[in-house]
Structures are given as structure tokens and as C-alpha cells.
């Protein structure tokens, strides 16, 4: 799946779920997770990157699966590589990496709308 197509699908899902308030943050998180999978995962031919969007209370869980077992590393040391995960960490409530049945990993993030009264 392409980053552009995944962004379109997530935007539609958020609109259907009444979560337009988190669209900008959620699309940016998705773009970073997808780009990491495309650039770093070295997915074997015939294996695709898959996305899944799951509604959460007042938000969405964004999941990107790929066929590479290498886990991404958060890099906040000013190096060129790994800065996208710093952005994911700042825009999401939580994120992580999980194993999958079979080959590869799932990288996920939960983005929610700020609660009223929170700055």
C-alpha cells in the first residue's frame, strides 16, 4: 500500500467516526510509520505493507505491519535517521512495536483528541 492511499483511507475513516479534530496529527503519524516501513523495512518482494485503523475512545489506533523483524529505534540525539519516531511519540498518546503471527512486526500509535479543559 502506498502512503498516499493509506492517508486517504485514514482520512475517510476519521470523517466517518467523527474524529476530524485529530485528522492532522493522525495523518502525520501514519505518514511517518508508513515511510519508516517503506524506507527501512526492506520488505521482500511479494510482501506488502499493511495498515489497520481501529477506533478508540475519542481517537484511533494506527497500525502499520511489515515483513521485516527489525524493530525501529527512537532517536532523539539529532541524528538524521529515526527522527520520525520522535514526532510519532510527540503526536500520539502512546506507541509501540509488537510481533505478528508469522514474519515481521506491527508498529502502532494511538492518537486521541485532547480532553476538554486540557491545554
C-alpha positions in Angstrom: 0.0 0.0 0.0 1.2 3.5 -0.8 1.5 6.3 1.8 -0.9 8.4 -0.3 -3.6 5.7 -0.4 -3.2 4.9 3.3 -3.7 8.6 4.2 -6.8 8.7 2.1 -8.3 5.7 3.8 -7.5 7.0 7.2 -8.9 10.4 6.4 -12.2 8.8 5.3 -12.3 6.6 8.4 -11.7 9.5 10.7 -14.5 11.5 9.0 -16.9 8.6 9.3 -16.1 8.2 13.0 -16.5 11.9 13.7 -12.8 12.3 14.5 -11.9 15.2 12.2 -10.3 17.0 15.1 -7.4 14.6 15.1 -7.0 14.3 11.4 -3.8 16.4 11.0 -2.0 14.6 13.8 -3.2 11.1 12.8 -2.3 11.6 9.1 1.2 12.8 10.1 1.7 9.8 12.4 0.5 7.4 9.7 2.9 9.1 7.2 5.9 8.6 9.5 5.0 5.0 10.2 4.4 4.2 6.6 7.6 6.0 5.4 9.6 4.1 8.0 8.3 0.8 6.7 8.9 1.7 3.1 12.5 3.0 3.7 13.8 0.8 6.5 11.9 -2.5 6.5 13.3 -3.9 3.3 10.1 -5.8 2.7 10.8 -8.9 0.5 9.1 -8.9 -3.0 5.6 -10.2 -2.8 5.1 -8.9 0.8 3.1 -5.8 1.3 3.0 -3.2 4.0 -0.4 -3.4 5.6 -2.3 -0.8 7.6 -5.1 -1.1 10.1 -7.1 1.7 11.7 -9.1 0.9 14.8 -11.4 3.4 16.5 -10.6 4.1 20.2 -12.4 6.2 22.7 -12.0 9.7 21.3 -9.3 8.6 18.9 -7.8 6.0 16.6 -5.1 3.2 16.8 -3.0 3.3 13.7 -1.1 0.1 12.9 1.5 -0.5 10.1 2.6 -4.1 9.6 5.6 -5.1 7.5 7.5 -8.4 6.9 10.8 -7.2 8.5 11.7 -8.3 12.1 14.0 -5.3 12.7 12.4 -3.0 15.3 12.6 0.7 14.8 14.6 2.7 17.3 13.6 6.1 18.8 16.4 8.6 18.1 16.3 12.0 19.8 20.0 12.6 19.5 19.9 14.9 16.5 20.9 12.2 14.0 19.3 12.2 10.6 17.7 8.7 10.9 15.0 8.0 13.5 13.6 11.4 13.9 10.2 10.4 12.6 9.6 8.3 15.7 10.3 11.3 17.9 7.4 13.0 16.0 5.2 9.9 16.4 5.9 9.9 20.2 5.0 13.6 20.5 1.8 13.4 18.5 0.4 10.2 19.9 -0.7 9.2 23.4 1.3 6.0 23.1 3.1 4.0 20.5 5.0 0.7 20.3 6.1 -2.3 18.4 4.5 -5.7 18.5 5.3 -9.0 17.0 3.0 -10.6 14.4 1.8 -14.1 13.7 4.4 -15.2 11.1 7.1 -12.8 9.8 7.6 -9.2 10.7 6.3 -6.6 13.1 3.5 -4.2 13.8 4.3 -0.6 14.6 1.4 1.2 16.1 0.3 4.5 17.7 -2.8 5.8 19.4 -3.9 9.3 18.6 -6.7 10.9 20.6 -8.3 14.3 20.8 -7.3 16.4 23.8 -9.8 16.3 26.5 -11.8 19.5 27.2 -10.0 21.8 29.6 -6.6 20.4 28.7 -4.1 22.8 27.1 
